[in-house]
Structures are given as structure tokens and as C-alpha cells.
Amino acid sequence: MSAVRSLLFAAAFAVFAVFVQGAQAQDKQAEYLLGAGDTIRIVVFQNPDLTVETRITEDGAITYPLIGTVKIGGLAVPAAEQSIAKALKDGGFIQNPQVNLLLLQNRGNQVSVLGQVNRPGRFPLETANIRASEMIAIAGGIAVTGADVAVLTGVREGKPLRREIDIAGLFLDNKLENDIVVAGGDVLYVHRAPVFYIYGQVQRPGSYRVERGMSLRQALAQGGGPTERGTERWLRLYRRGAGGAPQVLSPELGDPVQADDVLYVRDSIF
């Protein structure tokens, strides 16, 4: 008897899971804003002749039987259904039309995530109000070689938009207001993380990532510290100055590291 109950419970749970997944899918579709390039299917209850599969044009419109051109680009699915139903009713074609719209292929509202992320590519905006950090998470997150800053480009109200977003700073510095909402056609680019170089009398010469707030003392520690012949008292720092001109500095260990700094650990005179 207990085995039968277990089977019944499992079957009921499976049905419930399918119901929840279906509800979540409907919620996502309800939030999604239709865009140019999307392929949709429109069904009108008890009117099979009005079942149409079509693609939204670049100006956000479709051509539908009886009512002609209807602009639905930028509308959520429920709003698009209401727009088509209203046109059918106002035209005197159907008294109380029940319109159902199904998104078959999302091609309009996509965001490109490029550069140093784990899964670069184009990703659909399945819901409204997706923010830049969420879009990077969808792309697998920033790779170990990636910088903390992402560059977002796009168009808002007909004007070009370019914004640098410090992804780590959103959470470390509590600046969530800078996590802007992305839109279809946006491009997010994560550049390679800045590096510094260390050579001379150091244990592990080479190039290393510039960490947030890193000092020259920490940079020296990244290289394993000076060798027996080296000393931290006579450091030389080669840094690109204004206009790209090279500078040779005698830095303090507490000074901050900048991208492309070259740190030279000299021989001890003793």
C-alpha cells in the first residue's frame, strides 16, 4: 500500500512541476517585450482561419488578416493580444475576439555579450527589466582574465548610449543604481583585465593582474618578493605618463599600481 502511495505522490508531484514550469513560462512571456525579428503565432478562439504565423518587421509591425497592419513591437504579449483583439472588434469582424499570441522565436530583443566572459554570444531578453549584471551572469560571468568594468553601448530614445559599469563596484561599493537595465540591440563588452609587469631581482618575474586597490608592496609580493640579491629599497617604476610619454619614478611601497606599470627590482648595493 505504501508503494502505491509513493507512486501516486510522485505522479502528483510531476504534474505539479509541469504546471509550475508552464506558469513560469507564461509569466516570462507576459513580461517579454516583442521586437523586430520575433516570430509569433496568433490564434483567435473559434476562428481557425485567423491562425497566423508571422514575423515582426523592422518597424515593429505585422500584417494580419482583416485588419491589415498592426504595430506590436515594444508591447508585452498581453498588450499585443489586446491590440489585435481591439482591431478585430472595432472593425466589426468579431464581436468578442479571444486572441492568443505565442512567441515562437526570439530574434528581436537580444543583447550581445562580448569579450572576457565565459560564454560570449547573443542572448534573448526573456523578461523585462534585465540589468547589466544579470546579462553578464547569463553569459557565464566574467572570465578570470576579465576586468571588473563592462562597457555597454546601445541606443536610448534615438540617441547613442555608452556607459562604463563597474560590475564589482556595484556590490562592493553599494552602487546598485549604476546597474542599468539593458535593451534589445545593446552590446556589453568586458575587456581583458589590466596587468602590471615585474622583473629584475624578484623571485617570480612576469605579468600579473592589477587587483582593486593594489599597492606596490602587494605587487612585489605577487612576484614572490626580492631575491637574496635584490632589495625593495631601490625600486624603479616605469609608467606611461600624460600623452603616452614614459616616466621613470622612484616610488613608495604604499603607492597604488596602475595598468601597464613596469616594476624593476634592482640589485642590493650591499
C-alpha positions in Angstrom: 0.0 0.0 0.0 2.9 2.4 0.8 4.4 1.7 -2.6 1.2 2.7 -4.3 1.0 5.9 -2.2 4.6 6.7 -3.2 3.8 6.2 -6.8 0.7 8.4 -6.5 2.7 11.1 -4.7 5.4 11.0 -7.4 2.9 11.3 -10.2 1.1 14.2 -8.4 4.4 15.9 -7.9 5.4 15.5 -11.5 2.1 17.0 -12.6 2.6 19.9 -10.2 6.1 20.5 -11.5 4.9 20.6 -15.1 2.2 23.1 -14.0 4.7 25.3 -12.2 7.1 25.3 -15.2 4.2 26.2 -17.5 3.1 29.0 -15.3 6.7 30.3 -15.1 6.9 30.2 -18.9 3.7 32.1 -19.2 4.9 34.7 -16.7 8.2 35.1 -18.7 6.2 35.5 -22.0 3.9 38.0 -20.3 6.9 40.2 -19.3 8.7 39.9 -22.6 8.6 42.9 -25.0 8.1 41.9 -28.6 10.7 43.2 -31.0 11.6 43.3 -34.7 12.6 39.8 -36.0 10.5 37.9 -33.5 8.4 35.1 -34.9 4.9 34.7 -33.4 1.8 32.6 -33.8 -1.6 34.3 -33.4 -4.7 32.2 -32.7 -8.3 33.5 -32.4 -10.7 31.2 -30.5 -13.3 29.6 -32.8 -11.7 31.3 -35.8 -9.2 28.8 -37.3 -8.9 30.8 -40.5 -7.3 33.6 -38.5 -4.4 31.4 -37.2 -1.3 33.0 -38.5 2.5 32.6 -38.0 4.3 35.7 -38.9 7.5 37.7 -38.3 7.6 41.2 -36.8 9.1 43.7 -39.2 11.9 46.2 -38.6 9.3 48.9 -37.8 7.6 46.7 -35.2 4.5 45.8 -37.3 2.8 42.7 -38.6 0.2 42.2 -41.3 -2.9 40.4 -40.1 -6.0 39.2 -42.0 -9.0 41.5 -42.0 -7.3 44.4 -40.1 -4.1 44.9 -42.1 -1.0 46.4 -40.4 -0.8 46.3 -36.6 2.1 47.7 -34.6 3.0 45.4 -31.7 6.8 46.0 -31.4 7.7 47.1 -27.9 4.5 45.7 -26.4 4.3 42.8 -23.9 2.4 39.8 -25.1 -0.8 40.5 -23.3 -0.9 44.1 -24.6 -0.3 42.8 -28.2 -3.2 40.4 -27.8 -5.4 43.2 -26.6 -4.3 45.4 -29.5 -5.2 42.7 -32.1 -8.5 41.9 -30.4 -9.5 45.6 -30.3 -8.7 46.0 -34.0 -10.9 42.9 -34.8 -13.7 44.2 -32.7 -13.6 47.9 -33.8 -13.6 46.7 -37.4 -16.8 44.8 -36.8 -15.2 41.4 -37.7 -15.6 39.6 -34.4 -17.9 40.6 -31.6 -15.8 39.4 -28.6 -12.5 38.1 -30.0 -10.3 35.9 -27.7 -6.8 36.3 -29.1 -3.8 34.2 -28.0 -0.3 35.1 -29.1 2.6 32.7 -28.7 6.3 33.7 -29.1 7.9 31.0 -31.4 11.3 32.6 -31.9 13.0 35.4 -30.1 15.2 37.4 -32.6 14.2 40.9 -31.8 15.2 41.6 -28.2 18.7 40.2 -27.9 21.8 41.5 -26.2 25.4 40.7 -27.3 27.9 40.0 -24.6 31.4 40.0 -25.9 35.0 39.9 -24.6 36.3 38.2 -21.5 33.2 36.3 -20.4 32.8 32.6 -20.1 30.1 32.2 -22.8 30.2 35.1 -25.2 27.3 35.4 -27.7 23.8 36.8 -28.3 21.2 36.2 -25.6 17.4 36.9 -25.7 15.8 39.2 -23.2 13.2 36.7 -21.9 11.8 39.1 -19.4 11.7 42.9 -19.0 14.0 44.8 -16.7 17.1 42.6 -17.0 20.1 44.5 -15.8 23.7 44.5 -17.0 25.0 42.3 -14.2 22.2 39.8 -14.8 23.1 39.8 -18.5 26.8 39.0 -17.7 25.6 36.2 -15.4 23.6 34.8 -18.3 26.8 34.8 -20.4 28.5 32.7 -17.7 30.0 35.5 -15.7 33.3 37.4 -16.2 36.2 35.1 -17.0 39.3 35.0 -14.8 41.1 37.1 -17.4 38.4 39.7 -17.5 38.3 43.2 -16.0 35.8 44.4 -13.4 34.4 47.0 -15.7 32.0 46.3 -18.6 31.3 48.7 -21.4 27.6 49.0 -22.5 26.7 50.5 -25.8 23.2 50.9 -27.3 20.5 53.4 -28.2 18.1 55.1 -25.9 15.3 57.4 -27.2 17.1 57.6 -30.6 20.4 58.7 -29.1 23.6 56.6 -28.8 24.4 55.4 -25.3 27.8 54.4 -23.9 28.3 53.5 -20.3 31.1 52.0 -18.3 29.8 49.9 -15.5 32.0 48.8 -12.6 30.4 45.3 -12.0 32.4 44.6 -8.9 31.8 48.1 -7.5 28.0 47.6 -7.8 28.2 45.3 -4.9 31.5 46.1 -3.1 30.7 49.8 -3.0 26.9 49.5 -2.9 26.3 51.4 -6.1 23.4 49.3 -7.5 21.9 52.3 -9.1 24.6 52.1 -11.8 23.4 48.6 -12.8 21.3 49.9 -15.7 18.5 48.0 -17.5 19.6 46.6 -20.8 17.6 46.8 -24.0 17.4 44.9 -27.3 20.3 45.6 -29.5 22.7 46.5 -26.6 26.3 45.3 -26.6 28.1 44.5 -23.4 31.9 44.2 -23.7 34.3 43.1 -21.0 37.9 43.9 -21.7 40.9 42.0 -20.6 41.9 42.8 -17.0 44.7 45.3 -16.6 48.1 43.9 -15.8 51.5 45.1 -14.4 54.9 43.8 -15.0 57.7 43.0 -12.6 61.3 42.0 -13.4 64.8 42.2 -12.1 65.9 40.6 -8.8 62.5 39.2 -7.9 61.5 35.6 -7.3 58.8 35.3 -9.9 59.2 37.9 -12.7 56.3 38.2 -15.1 53.0 39.9 -15.7 50.2 39.9 -13.1 46.6 41.2 -12.8 46.1 44.6 -11.2 43.7 43.9 -8.3 41.4 46.6 -6.8 43.3 48.9 -4.6 46.6 47.1 -5.1 49.8 48.8 -3.7 53.3 48.4 -5.0 54.1 46.4 -1.8 51.3 43.9 -2.8 52.6 43.9 -6.4 56.1 43.0 -5.1 54.5 40.2 -3.0 52.8 38.9 -6.2 56.2 38.4 -7.7 57.4 36.5 -4.6 59.4 39.3 -3.2 63.1 40.2 -3.8 65.7 37.6 -4.3 68.7 37.4 -2.0 70.5 39.8 -4.3 67.5 42.2 -4.6 66.2 44.9 -2.4 62.9 46.7 -2.1 64.6 50.0 -1.2 65.7 50.8 -4.7 62.7 50.1 -6.8 62.2 51.7 -10.2 58.8 52.2 -11.7 58.3 52.8 -15.4 54.9 54.3 -16.0 53.1 55.8 -19.0 52.5 59.5 -18.4 50.4 62.1 -20.0 50.3 61.8 -23.8 51.8 58.3 -23.5 55.3 59.6 -22.6 57.2 57.2 -20.4 58.1 58.2 -16.9 60.8 56.7 -14.6 59.8 57.0 -11.0 61.2 56.1 -7.6 58.0 55.0 -5.9 57.0 54.3 -2.3 55.8 50.8 -1.5 52.4 52.2 -0.5 51.8 53.9 -3.9 48.9 52.4 -6.0 49.6 50.2 -9.0 48.3 51.3 -12.4 47.6 49.3 -15.6 50.8 48.6 -17.6 53.1 49.6 -14.8 56.6 48.1 -15.1 58.3 47.5 -11.7 62.1 46.8 -11.7 63.7 45.4 -8.5 67.4 46.3 -8.6 70.4 44.6 -7.0 71.3 45.4 -3.5 74.5 47.5 -3.2 75.5 45.6 -0.1 
